[in-house]
Amino acid sequence: MTVSIVEFPVGEDGAAPYGITAGPDGALWFTLVHGAVGRMSTGGEYVTYPLDPPSGQPTVITEGPDGALWFTESKGHRVGRISVDGTVSSVDVGESGPYGITAGPDGAVWFTEMNAGRIGRLEPGGALTAFPLPVEGAYPAAITTGPDGALWFCLNQANAIGRCTTDGEITVHTLPTGAAAPVGIASGADAVWFVEIGAGQVGRITPEGEITEFPLPDRSARPHAIVADPRGGFWFTEWGGNRIGHVDESGRFEHHALPRGSAEPHGITIGSDGAVWAALEIGSLVRLERC
């Protein structure tokens, strides 16, 4: 596969883009760790919306069930909401360290609570529910809605993948590889795929709990986030390898080096233009288009 790569700087030095998602308005929405949410058109024009206070460290962002963008503030212990016109609001979720976030199949927003060891559920109207994990110190990371209508999430320090029904029933599946440290997760047509930042692998788990792992050629690549490719397979960021990777359903990999070294790619999404977009901590977004 041949791709063209274009980089778009955002904000001042140190802005540190982290999470990214495609918005309902056709733009890319992303978080800036220094305390803002950004919006970029597929042509590269962008605007940023500062958060108040700015110290909350916005991390993962997703399109919500209500046509707005929802994001977590891991240090501010808030779940934030920004409408496509830039209006920001937030809900305090206690000293829980929210991180991963996704739109659930039930019309609510679901998120992980790293510090508290819980899976949170937030209704657009503001009602909060929390479901404690059955594992201590699990450090839940990214979360997604799976093909079975349940919520699937990575347990970074428990070396496992979790499943939570919309009623709050939680099941934990331990990974075959020790110290895998799963972090990013995405749903496919019939299974959930995830990346293991500790072991340098991409994994697949079926709704029944059957796990397959695919080792990367470079085990030090530190894969971080993953997204389904509409054309088949999955795209993922390689934080340590300074690349964007692709894996097909059979476990075959391709890798595409980023233009600048030490870019530290984090979040990844598919834009309304069909291109792959990723957030680079170095201070930019990058667009990969298949030629």
C-alpha positions in Angstrom: 0.0 0.0 0.0 1.3 3.4 -1.0 0.3 6.5 1.0 1.0 10.2 0.9 1.5 11.9 4.3 0.8 15.6 5.0 1.5 17.2 8.4 -0.5 20.1 9.8 0.9 22.1 12.7 -1.6 23.1 15.4 -1.3 25.8 18.1 1.9 26.9 19.8 4.8 24.6 20.7 3.9 22.3 23.5 0.2 22.2 22.5 0.6 18.4 22.5 -2.4 17.0 20.5 -3.5 13.6 22.0 -6.9 12.3 21.2 -8.7 12.7 17.8 -12.0 11.8 16.3 -14.1 12.5 13.2 -17.0 14.9 14.2 -20.6 15.0 12.9 -19.8 18.2 11.0 -17.2 16.5 8.8 -14.2 18.0 10.7 -11.5 16.5 12.9 -11.8 17.2 16.6 -8.8 16.7 18.8 -7.6 17.3 22.4 -4.6 19.5 23.3 -3.0 18.3 26.6 -2.2 21.9 27.6 -5.9 22.6 28.0 -8.0 23.0 24.9 -10.1 21.2 22.3 -9.4 21.8 18.6 -11.3 21.5 15.4 -9.6 21.1 12.0 -11.2 20.9 8.6 -10.1 18.2 6.2 -8.3 21.0 4.3 -6.1 21.9 7.4 -7.8 25.0 8.7 -8.2 24.9 12.5 -9.5 26.6 15.5 -9.0 25.9 19.2 -11.3 26.3 22.2 -9.6 26.8 25.5 -10.9 24.9 28.6 -11.6 26.5 31.9 -9.6 25.6 33.9 -6.9 24.6 31.5 -5.2 22.2 33.8 -7.5 19.2 33.4 -5.4 17.5 30.7 -8.0 16.6 28.1 -7.2 13.2 26.6 -9.6 10.9 24.6 -12.4 12.4 22.5 -15.3 10.8 20.7 -18.5 11.7 18.9 -21.4 11.4 21.3 -24.9 10.1 20.8 -26.3 13.6 20.9 -24.4 15.2 18.0 -21.7 16.8 20.2 -18.1 15.8 21.0 -17.4 14.3 24.4 -13.9 14.0 26.0 -12.2 13.1 29.3 -10.0 15.3 31.5 -7.8 12.8 33.3 -6.3 15.3 35.7 -9.4 17.5 36.1 -11.5 14.5 36.8 -14.2 15.7 34.4 -16.1 14.4 31.4 -16.4 17.3 29.0 -18.8 18.1 26.2 -18.3 20.5 23.3 -20.9 21.2 20.7 -19.9 21.8 17.0 -20.3 25.6 17.6 -17.6 25.4 20.4 -19.9 25.6 23.5 -18.2 23.7 26.3 -19.7 22.1 29.4 -18.4 19.4 31.8 -19.5 17.0 34.5 -17.3 16.4 37.6 -16.8 12.6 38.1 -14.8 12.7 41.3 -11.1 11.8 41.8 -11.5 9.0 39.3 -9.0 9.8 36.5 -11.3 9.4 33.5 -9.5 8.3 30.3 -11.2 6.3 27.6 -14.6 7.4 26.3 -17.2 6.1 23.7 -20.8 6.4 22.7 -22.7 3.4 24.0 -25.4 1.5 22.2 -28.0 2.7 24.8 -27.7 6.5 24.1 -25.3 7.1 27.0 -21.6 8.0 27.1 -19.4 5.4 28.6 -15.9 6.0 30.0 -13.2 4.4 32.0 -12.0 5.6 35.4 -8.3 4.8 35.8 -7.8 5.8 39.4 -11.1 4.4 40.7 -11.1 1.2 38.8 -14.6 1.6 37.4 -16.5 1.8 34.2 -18.6 5.0 34.1 -21.9 5.7 32.4 -23.1 9.2 31.8 -26.5 10.1 30.3 -26.6 13.2 28.2 -28.9 14.7 30.9 -26.1 14.3 33.5 -27.1 11.2 35.4 -24.0 9.2 36.4 -23.6 5.5 37.2 -20.4 3.6 38.0 -19.6 -0.1 37.8 -16.6 -1.3 39.9 -14.2 -3.7 38.2 -13.6 -7.1 39.8 -9.9 -6.6 39.6 -7.8 -4.3 41.8 -5.3 -1.9 40.2 -6.5 -2.7 36.7 -6.0 0.8 35.3 -8.8 0.7 32.6 -7.8 2.5 29.4 -9.6 2.8 26.1 -13.2 1.7 25.6 -15.4 0.9 22.6 -18.8 -0.5 21.8 -18.3 -4.0 20.4 -20.2 -5.8 17.7 -22.2 -7.6 20.4 -23.7 -4.4 21.8 -21.5 -4.6 24.9 -18.7 -2.2 26.0 -15.2 -3.6 25.6 -12.1 -2.0 27.3 -8.5 -2.5 28.0 -7.2 -3.2 31.5 -3.7 -1.9 31.1 -2.2 -3.1 34.4 -4.3 -6.2 34.8 -3.1 -7.5 31.4 -6.6 -8.2 30.3 -9.6 -7.1 28.2 -12.9 -6.4 29.9 -16.5 -6.6 28.7 -19.4 -4.7 30.3 -23.0 -5.1 29.4 -25.2 -2.1 29.4 -26.6 -3.5 32.7 -23.2 -3.3 34.3 -22.2 -7.0 34.2 -18.5 -7.2 33.8 -16.3 -10.1 32.5 -12.5 -10.1 32.4 -10.4 -12.0 29.8 -6.7 -12.4 30.7 -4.3 -12.0 27.8 -1.9 -14.9 26.9 1.1 -12.6 26.8 2.4 -11.3 30.1 3.1 -7.5 30.6 1.2 -6.8 27.4 -0.3 -3.6 28.8 -3.2 -3.2 26.4 -4.2 0.4 25.9 -6.1 1.1 22.6 -9.2 -0.7 21.4 -11.5 -0.6 18.4 -14.5 -2.6 17.2 -14.6 -4.6 14.0 -17.5 -6.4 12.3 -17.2 -9.6 14.3 -14.5 -9.0 16.9 -12.7 -6.3 18.9 -9.1 -5.4 18.1 -6.6 -3.9 20.6 -3.0 -2.9 20.8 -0.5 -4.0 23.4 1.9 -1.2 24.2 4.0 -3.3 26.5 4.4 -6.4 24.3 4.5 -4.8 20.9 1.5 -6.7 19.6 -2.0 -6.3 18.1 -4.7 -8.5 19.5 -8.1 -9.7 18.5 -10.9 -11.0 20.8 -14.2 -12.4 19.8 -17.5 -11.9 21.7 -17.0 -15.4 23.1 -13.6 -14.4 24.5 -11.3 -16.2 22.0 -8.0 -14.2 21.8 -5.4 -14.1 19.0 -2.3 -12.0 19.2 -0.1 -10.8 16.3 3.5 -9.7 17.2 4.8 -6.6 15.4 8.1 -6.9 13.5 9.4 -4.2 15.8 8.4 -5.3 19.3 9.6 -1.9 20.7 7.1 0.0 18.5 4.8 0.8 21.5 1.4 0.7 19.6 -1.0 3.1 21.3 -4.3 3.7 19.6 -6.3 1.8 16.9 -9.2 2.4 14.6 -11.1 0.2 12.1 -10.3 0.8 8.4 -13.5 1.0 6.3 -11.6 -0.8 3.5 -10.6 -3.7 5.8 -8.2 -4.2 8.7 -7.2 -1.7 11.3 -4.9 1.3 11.5 -2.8 2.0 14.6 -0.2 4.5 15.9 3.3 3.3 16.8 4.4 5.7 19.6 7.9 4.2 19.9 8.3 3.4 16.2 7.3 6.8 14.9 5.1 5.2 12.4 1.5 4.6 11.5 0.7 0.9 11.1 -1.9 -1.2 9.3 -2.9 -4.8 10.1 -5.3 -6.9 8.0 -7.6 -9.6 9.3 -5.0 -12.2 8.8 -2.4 -10.4 10.9 -0.3 -9.1 8.0 1.3 -5.7 8.8 2.3 -2.6 6.9 4.1 0.4 8.4 4.4 4.1 7.2 7.1 6.3 8.7 6.2 9.8 9.8 7.9 12.8 8.2 9.5 14.0 11.5 11.4 12.0 14.1 10.1 11.7 17.7 6.6 12.8 16.7 5.0 10.5 19.3 1.7 9.6 17.5 -1.2 9.0 19.9 -4.8 9.1 18.8 -6.0 8.0 15.3 -9.3 8.2 13.4 -10.7 8.0 9.9 -11.8 11.4 8.5 -14.9 12.3 6.5 -12.5 12.5 3.5 -11.7 8.8 3.9 -8.1 9.6 4.9 -6.4 8.4 8.1 -5.7 11.2 10.6 -3.5 10.9 13.7 -2.5 13.3 16.5 1.2 13.9 17.1 2.4 15.0 20.5 5.1 17.0 18.7 2.4 19.6 17.9 0.5 18.6 14.7 -2.0 16.4 13.0 -1.0 14.1 10.2 -3.1 12.9 7.3 -2.4 9.7 5.4 -4.1 9.2 2.1 -4.0 6.0 0.1 -2.7 6.5 -3.4 
